[in-house]
Amino acid sequence: MGQTAHVSAVVWTAAGSLAAWLWLLLCQGFFWRTDVRLPPSRDPAAWPSVCVVVPARDEAAVLPASLPSLLAQEYPGRAEVFLVDDGSTDGTGALARELADRHGGLPLTVGSPGEPPAGWTGKLWAVRHGIALARARDPEYLLLTDADIAHAPDSLRRLVAAARTGGYDVVSQMARLRVESLWERLVVPAFVYFFAQLYPFRRIGRDGTRTAAAAGGCVLLRADAAGRARIPDAVRHAVIDDVALARAVKRAGGRVWLGLADRVDSVRPYPRLRDLWRMVARSAYAQLRHSPVVLAGTVAGLALVYLVPPVAVVAGAAAGSPAAAVLGGAAWLVMAGTYVPMLRYYRQPLWLAPLLPFTAFLYLLMTVDSAVRHRRGRGAAWKGRTYARPDAVPDEG
């Protein structure tokens, strides 16, 4: 009797997992598709002015591979680069000036904002300083890009043309992250896959929807829309600043577009699991709004959706329950199938698709670790700084 009840529980749990996957497949904005790229565009009659803002803290290792690509932008209008050296100890600012002298191209200004005041994350304080410098040039657009992002020579031109043609206030591209080490192959494509599952790109660009997100490595922002949304002041304590920025712009009536990049790449390496773990754990609990209840629901959801299918296959085979094995196998097959387009986008072997449950288990552990770090007072971190949770930050209006 007990054995029968156990098998029945496995069958029903596997059925629930399969139902969840069928819903995700058909009803979650086709998140698994990777064909959301820059929309069709045409060149404007007159190219607007653009200021590029690059917050940089201890980025000397990656600047030689990224900054020259910004300076070399083939943009028909007026454009200028502002790199904000946010308290670096590795000579980031001096290296940036040296690279500009060596490579030429767009004008470069290097600024330094000083230590952030209470209520500001360091990166957003640097962005604020960069935007303040840029506003003296009265640009129509701001390109917010990270110091590890390399842009193709026509990147800025294509972003501006897409924004102008589509009438978007934010045009953001999810930079193609580096995938070379074993751990990068296992974790990085899944990172983008999970992000798209949370924020389906098709919904973000659709008028009338509440879904909003951006990818911080490449965000073209209309300057007047930034003013209406009070960017970055309105999101000054946000750890996941790109999503917060997009939400603020959309709440202020702006139009937002996000898609995958073809020629915008991150050059930052994550060779070890520890490096990737730190990247995810620094912000995972912030994504859950520092809520133990949401954390518990997330762990349960990850287990049902990603871990139950392989467990049901093994348990069904061991217990002689074809129903459990078939249901678990079907859910696993749908899961792997939805992951294939992302693996192809990252030019990775398709045998990685059935390993997604293992990768999801790693993300589950990273998320729990993020909560543990927060509860121990270590909080979220960016470049050596640790920040309080948002509800501990005074709201200054």
C-alpha positions in Angstrom: 0.0 0.0 0.0 2.8 2.4 1.0 4.8 1.5 -2.2 1.7 2.2 -4.3 1.1 5.6 -2.7 4.8 6.4 -3.3 4.6 5.5 -6.9 1.3 7.5 -7.3 3.0 10.6 -5.7 5.8 10.3 -8.2 3.4 10.0 -11.1 1.4 13.0 -10.1 4.5 15.1 -9.4 5.9 14.2 -12.8 2.5 15.1 -14.4 2.7 18.4 -12.7 6.2 19.0 -14.0 5.1 18.1 -17.5 2.1 20.5 -17.3 4.4 23.3 -16.1 6.7 22.7 -19.1 3.8 22.7 -21.5 2.6 26.0 -20.1 6.1 27.5 -20.3 6.5 26.2 -23.9 3.3 27.8 -25.1 2.3 30.6 -22.7 5.5 32.3 -21.5 6.1 34.6 -24.4 8.0 32.0 -26.4 10.9 32.8 -24.2 12.9 29.9 -25.6 13.2 31.4 -29.1 16.4 33.3 -29.9 15.3 35.3 -32.9 14.5 38.5 -31.1 17.3 40.7 -32.6 17.5 44.4 -33.4 14.3 45.2 -35.3 14.4 46.5 -38.9 15.5 50.1 -39.1 16.3 52.9 -41.5 18.9 55.6 -41.2 17.5 58.9 -39.8 17.7 62.0 -42.0 20.0 63.6 -39.3 21.9 61.5 -36.8 21.3 62.6 -33.2 24.1 63.2 -30.7 25.1 60.4 -28.3 27.1 60.3 -25.2 28.5 56.9 -24.1 28.8 56.4 -20.3 31.1 53.6 -19.0 31.2 52.9 -15.3 34.6 51.2 -14.5 36.0 49.9 -11.2 39.2 47.9 -11.4 38.8 47.1 -15.1 42.4 47.3 -16.3 42.3 43.6 -17.3 39.5 44.0 -19.8 39.7 47.6 -21.0 42.3 46.8 -23.8 39.8 44.4 -25.4 36.7 46.7 -24.9 37.4 50.4 -24.8 39.1 50.6 -28.3 35.9 49.1 -29.8 33.9 52.1 -28.4 36.4 54.6 -29.5 36.3 53.1 -33.0 32.6 53.5 -33.5 31.6 54.5 -37.0 28.9 56.9 -36.1 27.8 59.6 -38.6 26.6 62.0 -35.9 28.4 63.5 -32.8 29.4 61.0 -30.2 31.7 61.1 -27.2 32.8 58.6 -24.5 32.7 59.3 -20.8 34.5 56.6 -18.7 33.9 57.0 -14.9 36.8 55.6 -12.9 35.0 54.5 -9.8 37.8 54.4 -7.2 39.9 51.9 -9.1 43.2 50.7 -7.6 44.6 49.1 -10.7 45.2 52.2 -12.9 41.9 51.9 -14.8 41.7 55.7 -15.5 45.3 56.1 -16.6 45.0 53.0 -18.9 41.8 54.4 -20.5 43.6 57.7 -21.3 46.6 55.7 -22.7 44.3 53.6 -24.9 42.6 56.7 -26.2 45.9 58.3 -27.1 47.1 55.1 -28.8 43.9 54.3 -30.8 42.3 57.7 -31.3 38.7 57.7 -32.5 35.8 59.2 -30.5 36.7 61.8 -27.8 37.2 60.3 -24.3 36.7 62.0 -21.0 37.7 60.2 -17.8 36.0 61.3 -14.6 35.9 60.2 -11.0 32.9 60.5 -8.8 34.3 59.9 -5.3 32.8 57.4 -2.8 29.0 56.9 -3.2 26.8 58.5 -0.5 24.4 56.4 1.6 21.5 55.1 -0.5 23.5 54.6 -3.7 25.1 51.5 -5.1 28.6 52.3 -6.4 27.9 51.5 -10.0 24.8 53.7 -10.2 26.7 56.5 -8.5 29.3 56.2 -11.2 26.6 56.2 -13.8 25.1 59.3 -12.3 28.4 61.1 -12.5 28.9 60.0 -16.1 25.4 61.2 -17.1 26.0 64.6 -15.3 29.2 65.0 -17.4 27.3 64.0 -20.6 24.5 66.4 -20.0 26.8 69.3 -20.5 26.9 68.2 -24.2 23.1 68.0 -24.4 22.9 64.6 -26.1 19.7 63.2 -27.4 20.7 59.6 -26.4 22.9 58.0 -23.8 24.6 54.7 -24.3 25.1 53.0 -21.0 27.6 50.2 -21.4 29.8 48.2 -19.1 33.6 48.2 -19.2 33.8 44.6 -20.3 31.6 45.0 -23.4 33.2 45.1 -26.9 31.1 46.6 -29.6 31.3 46.0 -33.4 32.1 49.2 -35.3 28.5 49.8 -36.4 27.0 48.9 -33.0 26.1 52.5 -32.0 24.8 53.3 -35.4 22.5 50.3 -35.5 21.2 51.0 -32.0 20.3 54.6 -32.7 18.6 53.7 -36.1 16.5 51.0 -34.3 15.5 53.4 -31.5 14.6 56.1 -34.0 12.7 53.8 -36.4 10.7 52.0 -33.7 10.1 55.0 -31.5 11.8 53.3 -28.5 13.1 55.1 -25.4 15.2 52.2 -24.5 16.9 49.8 -26.9 19.0 47.2 -25.1 20.9 44.2 -26.3 21.9 41.2 -24.2 25.6 41.0 -24.9 26.9 37.6 -25.9 28.8 36.4 -22.9 32.1 34.5 -23.1 31.8 30.8 -23.3 35.2 29.0 -23.4 35.8 27.1 -20.2 33.9 24.0 -19.1 32.0 25.9 -16.4 31.1 28.7 -18.8 29.7 26.2 -21.2 27.5 24.7 -18.5 26.4 27.9 -16.8 26.5 30.9 -19.1 23.9 29.9 -21.8 21.6 28.8 -19.0 22.0 32.2 -17.3 20.6 33.9 -20.4 17.9 31.2 -20.9 16.7 31.7 -17.3 16.7 35.5 -17.7 14.6 35.2 -20.9 12.2 32.8 -19.0 11.7 35.5 -16.3 11.5 38.4 -18.8 10.3 37.1 -22.2 11.8 39.5 -24.8 8.7 39.5 -26.9 6.6 40.9 -24.1 9.1 43.6 -23.2 8.9 45.2 -26.6 5.1 44.9 -26.8 3.0 48.0 -26.0 0.6 47.6 -23.1 2.5 45.0 -21.2 4.0 45.5 -17.7 7.0 43.3 -18.4 10.2 45.4 -18.5 13.9 44.6 -18.5 17.2 45.6 -20.0 20.7 44.2 -20.2 23.1 46.5 -18.4 26.0 45.8 -20.8 24.3 47.7 -23.6 21.4 50.2 -23.0 20.7 53.0 -25.4 18.5 55.5 -23.5 16.8 58.6 -24.8 18.0 61.4 -22.6 14.6 63.1 -22.2 13.1 59.7 -21.2 15.8 59.4 -18.6 14.8 62.8 -17.2 11.1 61.8 -17.0 11.9 58.5 -15.2 14.5 60.2 -13.0 17.3 57.9 -14.1 19.5 57.0 -12.3 18.2 58.7 -9.0 14.9 56.7 -9.0 16.9 53.4 -9.0 19.9 54.5 -7.0 19.8 51.5 -4.5 19.0 48.8 -7.1 21.4 45.9 -7.3 19.8 44.6 -10.5 20.0 48.1 -12.0 19.3 47.2 -15.6 15.8 45.7 -14.9 15.1 48.6 -12.5 16.0 51.2 -15.1 13.7 49.6 -17.7 10.8 49.4 -15.2 11.2 53.1 -14.3 11.2 54.1 -18.0 8.2 52.0 -18.8 6.3 53.3 -15.7 7.0 56.8 -17.0 5.3 56.0 -20.3 8.4 55.1 -22.2 8.8 52.3 -24.8 11.4 49.6 -24.1 12.9 46.9 -26.4 15.3 44.1 -25.4 16.8 41.4 -27.6 19.9 39.2 -28.1 23.0 40.8 -29.6 24.8 39.6 -32.7 27.9 41.8 -32.5 28.1 43.0 -28.9 30.2 40.7 -26.7 31.4 40.5 -23.2 35.1 39.9 -22.9 35.1 39.2 -19.2 36.2 35.6 -18.4 34.6 33.4 -15.8 36.9 30.4 -16.0 36.1 28.8 -12.6 32.8 27.8 -11.1 33.6 30.1 -8.2 33.7 33.1 -10.5 30.3 32.3 -12.0 28.9 31.4 -8.5 29.9 34.8 -7.2 28.3 36.5 -10.3 24.9 34.9 -9.7 24.9 34.9 -5.9 25.6 38.6 -5.7 22.1 39.5 -7.0 19.9 36.4 -6.9 18.3 37.1 -3.5 17.8 40.8 -4.6 15.8 39.4 -7.6 13.6 37.7 -5.0 13.1 41.0 -3.1 14.9 39.6 -0.1 11.8 37.6 0.8 12.2 34.2 2.5 8.7 33.3 1.3 9.6 34.0 -2.3 12.8 32.2 -1.8 11.0 29.1 -0.6 8.6 29.3 -3.6 11.5 29.7 -6.0 13.3 26.7 -4.6 10.1 24.6 -4.8 9.4 25.8 -8.4 13.0 25.1 -9.6 12.7 21.6 -8.1 9.4 20.9 -9.7 10.3 22.2 -13.1 13.9 21.2 -13.5 14.7 18.4 -11.0 11.6 16.3 -11.0 11.8 15.1 -14.6 15.1 13.2 -14.3 14.2 12.0 -10.8 10.9 10.7 -12.1 12.6 8.8 -14.9 15.0 7.1 -12.5 12.4 6.5 -9.8 9.9 5.3 -12.3 12.4 2.8 -13.8 13.4 1.6 -10.3 9.8 1.2 -9.1 8.5 -0.4 -12.3 6.2 2.6 -13.0 6.1 3.3 -16.8 3.8 6.2 -16.2 6.3 8.1 -14.0 9.1 7.4 -16.3 7.2 8.4 -19.4 5.8 11.6 -17.8 9.2 12.5 -16.4 10.9 11.7 -19.7 8.4 13.9 -21.7 9.0 16.8 -19.3 12.8 16.4 -19.7 12.5 16.2 -23.4 10.5 19.5 -23.6 13.0 21.1 -21.2 15.9 20.1 -23.4 14.1 21.1 -26.5 13.5 24.6 -25.3 17.2 24.9 -24.4 18.5 23.9 -27.8 18.0 27.3 -29.5 20.1 29.0 -26.7 22.9 26.5 -27.1 22.8 27.1 -30.9 23.0 30.9 -30.3 26.1 30.3 -28.1 27.5 27.8 -30.7 27.6 25.0 -28.1 27.2 21.2 -28.5 23.6 20.0 -28.2 24.6 17.3 -25.8 24.6 20.0 -23.1 20.8 20.3 -23.4 19.9 17.1 -21.3 22.3 18.5 -18.6 20.1 21.5 -17.9 18.7 19.9 -14.7 22.2 19.7 -13.3 22.8 23.4 -14.2 19.5 24.4 -12.7 20.5 22.6 -9.5 23.6 24.7 -9.4 21.5 27.8 -9.8 19.2 26.6 -7.0 22.3 26.3 -4.7 23.6 29.7 -5.8 20.2 31.3 -5.0 20.1 29.8 -1.5 23.7 30.9 -0.9 22.8 34.4 -2.0 20.1 34.4 0.7 22.5 33.0 3.3 25.1 35.7 2.5 22.4 38.4 2.8 21.2 37.0 6.2 24.8 37.0 7.4 25.0 40.7 6.6 27.3 40.3 3.6 24.6 41.5 1.3 24.9 42.0 -2.4 28.3 43.1 -3.8 29.7 44.9 -6.9 33.5 45.3 -7.3 34.4 44.8 -3.7 31.5 46.9 -2.2 28.7 45.3 -0.2 25.3 47.0 -0.1 22.3 47.0 2.3 19.0 45.7 1.1 16.7 48.3 -0.4 14.3 48.5 2.6 17.3 49.5 4.7 18.1 52.5 2.5 16.4 55.8 3.3 14.2 57.1 0.5 15.3 60.7 -0.3 12.5 61.3 -2.7 
